[in-house]
């Protein structure tokens, strides 16, 4: 699943490619939106909130979409070959300089721009909100602390607490805190968790490479995430992986038993 910084960067790239130019072609390949007429409108801006994207068009209309597990936006030059089969394209937005193709998008909806917040009102503070304040941090910390017996790894993925953390950052935050992902929330400092989560997303918001170690070389970007073969980047010891959560919320979770004491499955 894309992390909040991935969605943030996708929004910035879309805005850079589309904003300020009229659309020469606009198709929304969804049964409820197939007759929507956006050709000729101008993309005015792109807003991201956690893992949600809003493309704002002239006329106070916004296209809301969510990338979920497999959605992606690709920016192409006119005439450039699409990187995925056409039947995966859910949105096609073209101006004279760039083509933006949304593949495998989810939760697509056109709505008045003034009503965007009703689609994200259930979310906690967005960790990449440009207007982030200490009050946002306090709200997120209070929401995290409200369920002290909950496993930290599960709480980190709850977008109602703070929006933007996905499985990669969940795993890496727990490692940096030196606790098992199955540790109860009551055993960590909620304010420290929120601060660390925001710092990690901010550090990676403007680049494609996601690094939690501060290094960008392949194989050196993460402490334990997907490192069952290489071992823990901190101690070199064995990294284990186990599922955390149930049903649609189940995620593979990497951890180092040596660096991260606490409960395990």
VENCOR-V922935 format. One record per pair of residues at least 24 apart in sequence whose C-alpha atoms are under 7 Angstrom apart, sorted by the first residue. I is the first residue (numbers start at 0). J is the second residue. If there is no record, write none. Layout:
# VENCOR-V922935
i j
I J
I J
This chain:
# VENCOR-V922935
i j
0 67
0 68
0 69
0 165
1 67
1 68
1 165
2 50
2 163
2 164
2 165
3 49
3 50
3 163
3 164
4 200
4 203
4 204
5 204
6 47
6 50
7 47
7 204
8 204
8 205
9 72
10 45
10 46
10 47
10 52
14 44
14 45
16 97
17 42
18 42
18 43
18 44
19 43
20 94
21 94
22 92
22 93
22 94
23 93
23 94
24 92
24 93
24 94
25 91
25 92
25 93
26 90
26 91
26 92
27 89
27 90
27 91
28 89
28 90
29 89
48 125
49 125
49 162
49 163
50 163
55 112
59 111
59 112
60 109
60 110
60 111
60 112
61 109
61 110
61 111
61 112
62 107
62 108
62 109
62 110
63 107
63 108
63 109
64 104
64 105
64 106
64 107
64 108
65 104
65 105
65 106
66 104
66 105
67 105
69 103
70 102
70 103
70 104
71 101
71 102
71 103
71 104
72 99
72 100
72 101
72 102
73 99
73 100
73 101
74 98
74 99
74 100
75 99
121 159
122 158
122 159
122 160
122 161
122 162
123 158
123 159
123 160
123 161
123 162
124 161
124 162
125 161
125 162
125 163
126 161
126 162
126 163
126 197
127 201
136 193
139 193
140 189
140 190
140 193
143 189
144 184
144 185
144 189
147 183
147 184
147 185
148 183
148 184
148 185
149 183
149 184
150 180
150 181
150 182
150 183
150 184
151 180
151 181
151 182
151 183
151 184
152 180
152 181
153 244
167 224
170 224
170 252
170 253
171 211
171 222
171 223
171 224
172 196
174 254
174 259
177 258
177 259
178 259
178 260
178 261
179 254
179 259
179 260
179 261
179 262
179 263
181 262
181 263
182 261
182 262
223 253
223 254
223 255
224 253
225 253
231 255
